[in-house]
Amino acid sequence: MKRKNITYTILGILFLGVLSFALLLSYKHEPVVAQTQCPPHMAPSSVECLDYLRDQLAIIQKQQGNIQNQLKSVEYQKLSLEEKIEYTNNLIVQTESAVKQLQIEIAATDIEIGILQKNIKEKEDGISILKQEIQVLSGMVNERITESYKYSFVNQFELLLDFKNISNILRKIKYLEMTRMQDKKSLEEYTAKTSELVIEESQLSATKSELEGKREEVEKERVELGEKKLSLDAQKKERETLLAQARVKEAQLLATYQQNLKKAQELDQAIIAYIGKYGAQAANKGYVTAGTWIGRMGNTGWSSGAHLHFSMRGSHSGNPCYGTIPVLSGYLVEGGPSWITGFDGWRWPYVHPGSWRLPIAGPTVVMSQNYHQGYAIDLISYKTNRSVNYGAPIYAVMEGTLYKSVDGHGGEYAYIRHPNGWTSCYLHLQK
């Protein structure tokens, strides 16, 4: 009997997936404690204080990026586990259905075997009765043959001398000849029937053995399916346990993320307050270091809303805002989709620091447009209440010489020529 078996190879692959997820859950994330105020030894009006606040914000932003990556992994694993649980449930249902079908086949086979046993018993009884009849008939035939043999030695002369008995003797001889022919025919018929019944009995016995073998095979398969169902039940329970652990892990990560958002908002407000009070200290030209405040997110020039057009060019010549360096290849990191969906259906992703700090401050930074004008991207800073963070500080991502200008559409922008020959651009700044 051939059936579709449950492959242990697939289950083994699923087990490896569960094992890798268990390793992910075993990782314990330690929250980073960031300070939302400058230390007492720093003057509140000093650039050192501003740099400190930016450093603390960068720490939180980096941690938020790590948390988002972990949340993406947990979400993926949750979906994977849910799919595997559903797949296992389907296998369990299929296995239970197969077991029920096998039980029906076993019952049907038992009925066939019972009918065959009854037929065999009837044939055996018939053969036994037939043998008895043949034995009785053989005795009668032997007596007739003996009588016929006795009269076969009476010659014609003796018959003529016994006028009184001749008629009787002739009748007996004629009768014996007729009965001998009939007995011979009957013996032949009974012998043929006996042989036929013996053959039929042998065939029934072979069929019975075949059915019993079939029943044993079906019963063995039923036991194997039962064992597989137990294994599937155990794997389902294990995955449900891991899914519950994933939900707990997700809740912990989300709680930490919300705490960091609150701290990032406080830092962002502190930075904005600093800029509002000591704005004259913003760099306008000359040498700057990585992280120097060079302006604010605005909406000047050809722009449909406040945002930062950011790019990196691999030379000091040409349009500084036409990017030739893919900034999302590790310098900055594209995260998961945010709550915002553009008019074209694209979910704006979060952006996190990479080897560079983010060029724009804010508790939340999303990318409203991916690569355009070469490898330029558009970034928007949002507050924790998901409102646009107008005037968010803009920072230099690398050291170099700062220049500011206005493009042909009235867009305020800054660009920095870096020592390695690259040029970074920051367009649509506030005036």
N, C-alpha and C positions, 0 to 999 in steps of 0.2 A: 504494500500500500504506500503510495507516494503522497506526501503532503508538503506544504510550504513551511519549512522549519524556521524558527526564530534564531537568527544568527548571533552567536556569542561575540563575533568580531565587532559588530556594531555596538553591542552592549559594552565591550571593552573600551571602545573609543569614547563612548559616553562616560564611562567610569573615569577615564583620564581627564575629561573635561571637568567632572565633579571634583577630582583631586586638585586640579589647577585652581579651581575656584576656592576650594578650602584653604589653599595657600594664600590666596588673595585676602580672604577674610581673617586669616591669622595675623596679617600686617596691622600693627597698631599705630595709628596716626597721633603724634603728639602735637597739640596746638602750639603755635608760636605766639608768645606774649609780646605784643607791640605796644610801645608807649605812645599816647596821644598828645603828650606835652613835652616840651624841651626840658632837659635836666636843669636844675637850679643854677649850675655854674655857667650856663649859656645865656647871653643877653637876648631877650625876646626880639630885639630889632636886628640881630646879627644874621648875616648870611649863613653862618654856621648853624643857627637854629632852624632856618629854612631847609638847609641840607639834611639836618637830622630828621625833620618831619617827613621830608621826601624819602629818606632811607627807610623810615618806619612804614611809610605807605607802600614802598616797593616790596618790603618784606611781606606785608599782608597780601599784596597783589600776587606775589609769587606763590604764596601759600594757597590763595584762592584758585590759582591755576592748577596747582597740584590736587586740590580738593575736587575741582571740576573734572579733572582727568580720572580720579578715583570714582567719582559719581558716574561718569560715563562707563567705566569698567563694571561697576556694580549693576548699573541699569542693563548693560549688555548681558551680564551673567544672569540677572533676574529673568530677562526675556528668554535666554537660553535654557534656564532651568524650567521655566513655565512651559516652553515648547517640549522639552524632554519629558516633563511630567505628563503632558498631554499625549505625547508619543507613547510613553509607557502605558498610560491608561488604555490607549487603542490596542496595544499589544496584549494587555490583560484581557480586554473584551474579546479579542480574536482567539486567545488561548482558551478562555472559558467556553466560547462558542464551539471551538474544536473539540473540547472535552465532552460537551453535551452531545455533539454529533457522534463522537466515538462511543459514548454510552448507548446511544440509539443503535449504532451498528453492532455493538456487543449483544444487546438484547435481541436484535433481529437474527444474529448468528446463532444465539442460543436456541431460538425458536426453530431455525432450520435444522440444527443438530438434533433437537427433540423430535421433529417430524421424521428425520432420517432414522433415528433410533427406533421409532415406532414402526416405520416401514421395514427396517431390517428385522425387527422382532416378528412381524407378520409373515415376512418371507421365510424366516427360519421355522416358524410354526407350520407354515404351508409345506415346506420341504420335509419336515418331520412326519406330518400326516401322510404326505405322498409316499414317503419311504415305507410307512406301515402298510399303505394300500398295495404298494408294489410287492411287499413281502407276502401278503395274503394272496395276491393274484399269482405270484410265482408258485406258491404251494398248490393252488388249484390247477394251474397249467401243468405242473409236474405230474399231478394225479391223472390228468387227461392224457398227457403224453404216455404215461405208463399203461393206461388202459388201451390207448391206441396201439402201443407197441405189442400188447398181448394179443390183440386181434389181428395184428399184421402177420402172424404165423399160421393162421387158419387157411388151408388151401382149398381149391375149388371142389375137390373130391369130397372133403369132409363136409363142406357146405351142402353138397347134394345128398349125402347120407342123412343129414339132420334136417329132414323136411319140416319138422315142427318148429325149430329155432331159427331157420334160415332167414325168415322175414325179420325177426327181431335183431339178428346179428347184423344184417345189412343196414338196418336203420341205425344201429349203434356206430357202425363204421362210418356211415355218411355224416352222422352228427359229430363224431370226433374229428373228422376232417375239417368240417366247417368251423367248429370251435377252436381248433388248433390254429386256423388261419386268423380268426378274430383275436385270439390270445396273442398271437405273434404281433399283429398290428397294434394291439393295445400296449404290449410291452415296449414296442418301438416308440409309441407316442409318449408313454410315461418316462421312458429313458431320455428322450429329447427334452421333455419339459423339465425333468430333473436337472439336466445339464444347463438349460437356460436359466433356471432359478439359481443355480450355483454361481453362474457368471454374474447375474444381477445382484446377488448377495455380495459378491466380491467388489463390484462397482460401487454399491452403496457404502460398503465399508471404507473404500478409498475416498469417496466423497466426504464421509464423516471425518476421516483423518485430516483431509484438506481444510474442512471448516473449523476443526479444533485448532489447527495450526494458525488459521486466520484469526480466530478468537484470541489466541495467545499473543499474536502480533499486535492486534488492536489494543489489547489490555496493556501491553508493554508501552505502546505509544501514549496511551492515556496516562500512565504513571509518569512518563517523561514530561508530558505537558503539565502535569500537576506540579512537578519539581520546578519547571520553568516559571510557572505562575508564582510560586513561592519566591523565587529569585527576583522576579519583576516587582512583586509587592515590597520586598526588602529595599530594592533600589528606589522605588517610588517614595517610600518613607524617608530614606536618606536624603533624597533630593528635596523633599518638602521641608526637612530640617534645615538644609542649607539655604533654601529660599527664605525661611523665617529669619535665619542669621543675616542674610543679605539685607532684608528689610530693616533689621536693627542697625546694621552697619550704615545703611543709607540714612536713617534717621539721625545717627550720630554725626555723620558728615554734614548733613544739612544744618544741624544745630550749630556746629562749628562755623559753617559758612555764614550763617546769619549773624553770629557773634562778630565775625571778621568784617561783615558788611557794616555793622554798627560802628566798629572801630575805624574802618576806612572812611565812613561819613564824618566822624569827628576829626580825623586827620585832614580830610579834604576841606572841611570848614575852617580848620586852623590855618591851612595853607592859603586859602582864599582870603581869610581875614588878614594874614600877614601881607599878602600882595596888595590888598586894599589899603593897608596902613603904610606899608613901606614899598610901594610900587615903583618908586623912582630907582630902586636898586636893581630892577630888571635889566639884563644885558641887552644892549642895542647893537653893538658892534665890537669887533676885536676878538681876542682870544677867549675862548670859553672851554670849560671842562664838561665831561659827560655829566648830565643831570642839572646843568645850569638852566635857570628859568629864563626863557627868551621871549615869552609872549603869552597871549590868551586865545582860547578857541573862539573864533568869531564866524561871521557870515558875510565877509566882504568879497566883492568881485562876483564872478559867475558861480553862484551858489544858491541852492534851493533851501538851505537851512544851515544852522550852525554846525560845523564839523571841521575836522582837520584833514587836509589832503597831505599825506606823508609819503615820501619816496626817498630812495637812495640811488645815486647815479655813480657809475664806476669811473668817472673822470671829472675834471674841473671845467671842462668845456661843454658847450651846448646848453640846451634848456635844463636848468638845475632841477625843475619839477617833473621831468620825464625820467622815470626810474628805469634803470637797467639791472639793478640787483634785486633778486626775489627776497623781499624782506621777511616773508613768512616761512623761510626755509631754515628756521632755528634762531634767527636774530629776534623775531617775535614769533609767538605761537598762537595759531588759530585754535580756539576751544570749541565747545559744543554750541548748538543753536540757542539763541536767547529767546525772550518772550516776544520779540518784534518780528513781524513778517512784512516784507516789502511788497510793493504793488505787483511785482512779478511772481509772488509766492515764495520767494527765497527767504529763509529764516536767517536773520542777521546773526552771525556767530560772535561769541565773546573773543577778546584778544588778550593774551597774557604776556608777561615779559619772557624773553628768551635770554640770549647772551646780551641783549640790550635791555635797558629799562624801557617802559612804555614812554612814548614821546608826549603823552597827554595824561594829566592827573585825573583821578576820579575813582569813586568806589567801584564803578562798573564802566568798562570800556567795550564797546561793540564795534564791529566793522559793518558799515552801511553799504560799502561797495568794495568788491575785491579787485584784483588786478585790472588797472586801466592806465592809459598813458604809460604804456610799458608795464612796470611793476609797481606803480603807485597804488595806494589803498586809501580809503576814507574811514576815519575813526570819529566816533561820537562819545563824549563822556556823559554818563547818567548818574544822578543821585540815587540814594537807596530807595526813594519813593518812585523811582523810574521816570523822573522828570529830567529834561535836558539840563546838564550842568553848565549853563552859559558862563563864559569867562573862565572855564577850567584852564589851569596853568599848562603851558607847553614847555617841554624840556628838550635840551640837546641830547641826542643818543650817544654821541661820541665827541671827543675833544676836537677843536679846530678853530678856524677863524670865521666869525659870524658876520654876515652881511644882511641888510634888510632892503626891500624894494617893493614896488607896486607893479602888478602886471597890466596888460592892456585893457582888462575888464575892471580895473579898480581893486583887484584883490591884493590885500596886504600879505606879504610873505617874507619869511626869513630863510636863508640858506647858509650852510656851513661847509666850508672847504676843509676836509680832514687831511691829516698828514699822509695817509696812505694813498692819496690821489682821488678819493671818493668825495661826493658832494651830497649832503642831505638837504631836503626841502620841506618847509612847513608853511602851507598855504591857507588862506582865508582867515588870517589872524585879525583880532580886533584892532581898530586904529588906536 
